[in-house]
């Protein structure tokens, strides 16, 4: 009988200890998910709105803005660093919101994207951005000002710090 009471007490105490231990641990943070559709727009200059290729192209054409395409993958370390350091910079966000339409494009996700009235697969859109050439790696940022010309875009491969990226943004606004 003493053994049963002792075992029951041990189970009860360990259960209390475990539930207290779990309750004191902070809940894991939810991972930020990249939008596959339009991120809700805000009136704040502190929020960057990312569009899908189809939405972004149509919006840039309608508003006569420069199209910027951030080509990334989920496994790319430097893509995540650029998201964290460059695309969260207040000056970068403000400039992008004023002069650009920003597209977030992962070519490893299958999809159909309408550009200049033509449907492109994700692989074909990546080839279009690279002007039929080989991919420059990840991340690569494409700038496209004359949207009626499918060859009038420029690629900037690799991670860019905010100061360096801001210079590039200013150059494109001046073109």
C-alpha positions as CSV (number, residue, x, y, z in Angstrom):
1,X,0.0,0.0,0.0
2,X,2.8,2.4,0.9
3,X,4.4,1.6,-2.5
4,X,1.2,2.6,-4.3
5,X,0.9,5.8,-2.3
6,X,4.5,6.6,-2.9
7,X,4.3,6.0,-6.7
8,X,1.0,8.0,-7.0
9,X,2.6,10.9,-5.1
10,X,5.7,10.7,-7.3
11,X,3.5,10.8,-10.4
12,X,1.5,13.7,-9.0
13,X,4.6,15.7,-8.1
14,X,6.3,15.1,-11.5
15,X,3.0,16.1,-13.2
16,X,2.9,19.4,-11.3
17,X,6.6,20.1,-11.9
18,X,6.2,19.4,-15.7
19,X,3.1,21.6,-16.1
20,X,4.8,24.4,-14.2
21,X,7.9,24.0,-16.3
22,X,5.9,24.1,-19.5
23,X,3.9,27.1,-18.3
24,X,7.0,29.1,-17.6
25,X,8.6,28.6,-21.0
26,X,8.0,31.4,-23.5
27,X,5.9,30.4,-26.4
28,X,7.9,30.2,-29.6
29,X,7.6,33.1,-32.0
30,X,5.6,32.5,-35.1
31,X,7.8,32.6,-38.2
32,X,7.1,35.5,-40.6
33,X,5.6,34.2,-43.8
34,X,6.3,35.8,-47.1
35,X,3.1,37.0,-48.8
36,X,2.1,35.1,-51.9
37,X,-0.6,37.7,-52.4
38,X,-0.8,41.4,-51.7
39,X,0.2,42.4,-48.2
40,X,-2.5,44.7,-46.9
41,X,-1.6,48.3,-47.7
42,X,-1.4,50.8,-44.9
43,X,-1.3,54.6,-44.9
44,X,2.0,54.5,-43.0
45,X,5.3,55.1,-44.7
46,X,6.7,52.5,-42.3
47,X,5.1,49.5,-44.1
48,X,6.3,48.1,-47.3
49,X,3.7,46.5,-49.5
50,X,4.8,43.5,-51.5
51,X,2.9,42.3,-54.5
52,X,2.8,39.2,-56.6
53,X,4.3,39.6,-60.1
54,X,1.0,39.8,-61.8
55,X,-0.5,42.4,-59.3
56,X,2.7,44.4,-59.1
57,X,3.3,44.6,-62.9
58,X,-0.3,45.8,-63.5
59,X,0.0,48.4,-60.6
60,X,3.4,49.7,-61.7
61,X,2.1,50.1,-65.3
62,X,-1.1,51.8,-64.2
63,X,0.7,54.2,-61.9
64,X,3.8,54.7,-64.1
65,X,6.1,53.6,-61.3
66,X,9.4,51.8,-61.4
67,X,9.0,48.0,-60.8
68,X,11.4,46.4,-58.4
69,X,11.5,42.6,-58.2
70,X,13.1,40.9,-55.2
71,X,14.0,37.4,-56.4
72,X,14.6,35.2,-53.5
73,X,14.3,31.6,-52.2
74,X,13.2,30.2,-48.9
75,X,16.6,28.6,-48.3
76,X,18.7,31.6,-49.2
77,X,20.5,33.1,-46.1
78,X,21.4,36.4,-47.7
79,X,17.8,36.9,-48.9
80,X,16.7,36.7,-45.3
81,X,19.4,39.1,-44.2
82,X,18.3,41.6,-46.9
83,X,14.7,41.3,-45.8
84,X,15.7,41.9,-42.2
85,X,18.3,44.7,-42.7
86,X,17.5,46.4,-46.0
87,X,13.8,46.1,-46.6
88,X,13.0,47.1,-43.0
89,X,15.0,50.3,-43.2
90,X,12.7,53.3,-42.9
91,X,14.4,55.3,-45.6
92,X,14.3,52.4,-48.1
93,X,10.6,51.7,-47.3
94,X,9.7,55.4,-47.8
95,X,11.5,55.6,-51.1
96,X,10.0,52.3,-52.4
97,X,6.5,53.4,-51.4
98,X,6.9,56.7,-53.2
99,X,8.6,55.8,-56.5
100,X,8.3,52.0,-56.9
101,X,6.0,49.0,-56.9
102,X,7.7,46.1,-55.0
103,X,7.3,42.5,-56.1
104,X,8.5,39.5,-54.0
105,X,9.2,36.6,-56.3
106,X,10.3,33.1,-55.4
107,X,10.9,31.3,-58.7
108,X,10.9,27.9,-56.9
109,X,7.1,28.3,-56.3
110,X,5.1,27.2,-59.3
111,X,2.6,29.7,-60.6
112,X,1.4,31.7,-63.6
113,X,2.3,35.4,-63.9
114,X,0.8,37.8,-66.4
115,X,3.3,40.3,-67.8
116,X,2.5,42.5,-70.8
117,X,-0.5,40.3,-71.6
118,X,1.6,37.1,-71.6
119,X,1.3,34.3,-69.1
120,X,4.7,33.1,-67.7
121,X,5.5,30.1,-65.5
122,X,7.8,31.0,-62.6
123,X,10.7,29.5,-64.5
124,X,9.9,31.4,-67.6
125,X,9.5,34.7,-65.6
126,X,12.9,34.2,-64.1
127,X,14.3,33.7,-67.6
128,X,12.5,36.9,-68.8
129,X,14.0,38.8,-65.9
130,X,17.5,37.4,-66.7
131,X,16.9,38.4,-70.4
132,X,17.2,34.7,-71.4
133,X,20.5,34.3,-69.6
134,X,21.6,32.4,-66.6
135,X,20.3,33.2,-63.2
136,X,22.6,35.6,-61.2
137,X,21.9,33.8,-57.9
138,X,19.9,34.8,-54.8
139,X,19.0,37.4,-53.9
140,X,18.8,39.4,-57.1
141,X,17.0,42.6,-57.3
142,X,15.6,43.6,-60.7
143,X,14.7,47.2,-61.7
144,X,12.3,47.7,-64.6
145,X,11.3,51.3,-65.6
146,X,10.1,51.0,-69.2
147,X,7.5,48.3,-68.6
148,X,6.5,48.0,-72.3
149,X,10.0,46.8,-73.1
150,X,10.7,43.2,-71.8
151,X,14.4,43.8,-72.1
152,X,14.6,47.2,-70.3
153,X,15.4,45.8,-66.9
154,X,18.6,45.6,-64.9
155,X,19.8,43.0,-62.4
156,X,21.6,43.7,-59.1
157,X,22.7,40.3,-57.7
158,X,23.6,39.8,-54.1
159,X,22.9,41.3,-50.7
160,X,22.8,45.1,-50.6
161,X,23.2,47.0,-47.3
162,X,20.7,49.8,-46.8
163,X,23.1,52.7,-47.7
164,X,24.3,51.0,-50.9
165,X,20.7,50.0,-51.8
166,X,19.5,53.6,-51.2
167,X,22.1,54.8,-53.8
168,X,20.8,52.4,-56.4
169,X,17.2,53.5,-55.6
170,X,18.2,57.1,-56.1
171,X,19.9,56.3,-59.4
172,X,16.8,54.7,-60.8
173,X,14.5,57.5,-59.7
174,X,16.9,59.9,-61.6
175,X,16.9,57.9,-64.8
